[in-house]
Structure formats: C-alpha cells, structure tokens
Amino acid sequence: MLITEEAYKDYLDIEVDSVDFDVILSDLLEAAEDIILDKLHIEVTSEERVTLFNGNDTDELVLNVYPVTEVAKVEVYTDDWDEVTSDDYDRMVVTEEGTLLLQGYSFNEGRLNFRITFTAGYEEVPSWLALAFKRVAKVYLDTSPLRFGMDGLASVPKSTQKSEYYQVDKEAVDRIIEEVSGFRYVNT
C-alpha cells in the first residue's frame, strides 16, 4: 500500500484489531489505490522507464503516465535506434498533462518507432492523492461485508472475501476520480 493502514483506519474510523480483518481490509485498500492509479495513469513511485511509442506525424507524443519529471532520451528507429538530439529540434517541452513536445521536429508516423527514456512519478504520495485513496476506500468499505463485521465479528466468511459478492457504488468512485483528475494538474 502507498499510505499506511493506520492512516486509512484513522480516516475510516476503524477500531477493529484483528489479523483476519486486517488481511481482508488490506486487499480492499489496495484495490482502492489501484483503481485511481489505473484510471488516472499516475505513477506514485518516481522511477525511470523506457517506453515505445507510435509516431504520429506531429511534434508531440502523449506519454502514458503522469507526472513526467524528466525526459532523458528520445530515440527513433530507422534501421537501428538513433538518438534525437537538441540539434534535431528547437525546443523540448513536457506539458502538465504529460505530453512531450519537440518544437521543430516531427515524430514520423510508424508503429513503435520511438523509444523515450523518462522519469515519472512522485517522491512521496501527494496529500490530494492520499485523500482520494481514502475516499474510495470508504466507498468500498461501506459496501463491503467488512462493514458488517466491524462490530465484533472476528473474521469474514471466506465466501464473502471477493468483491464479486457485493456491489460497489461505481458512480461514487467515478465522481471521486473525476474530481481528482482535474485537481492533479494544479497540485503537482
């Protein structure tokens, strides 16, 4: 998990102290984090990555994660990988939305013909993202069999441990994700 279980328990006002409960709760909390990260294409852990892209005959490529903090290398494949250097373009810009713009250069149309080496992610989980994780976890918990077990039930029967056994308020989760999607650009 990207934020501590204790931080979740404080936010969700959970006072149950049971290993069985914590194991199931942990899965629920990880699912809450995963849905947000997947839908928003956010990388929380800052790391360098090398990714192939299709050229599109424009001067920009949309990178597949957010936030991009550095572009180390741009390469184009013809017969071999050749580095695109600052002599090949006028200016490099990475927009807030994660688009790589090389003014004065065209990413020639092609299939997986550009290889970009870049760093993306945060050094630590931003507070706005941690709150979104907690809010989605609350939606999940409120519709989970765990909610009914918090008043003293030692464990939840194995047949209820999978999300397919209960309905999540998908609209509430989608609203939270929609709120966060605009907020992330303002608070990076």
Buried (B, 14 or more C-beta within 10 A) or exposed (E): BBBEEEBBBEBBEBEBEBEBBBEBBEBBBBBBBEBBBEBBBBBBEBEEBEBEBEBBEEBBBEBBBBBBBEBEEBBBBEEEEEEBEEEEBEEBEBEEEBEBBBEEBEBEEBEEBBBBBBBBBBEEBBEBBBBBBBBBBBBBBEBBBBBEBBEEBEEBEEEBBEBEEBEBEEEBBEEBBEEBBEBBEEEE
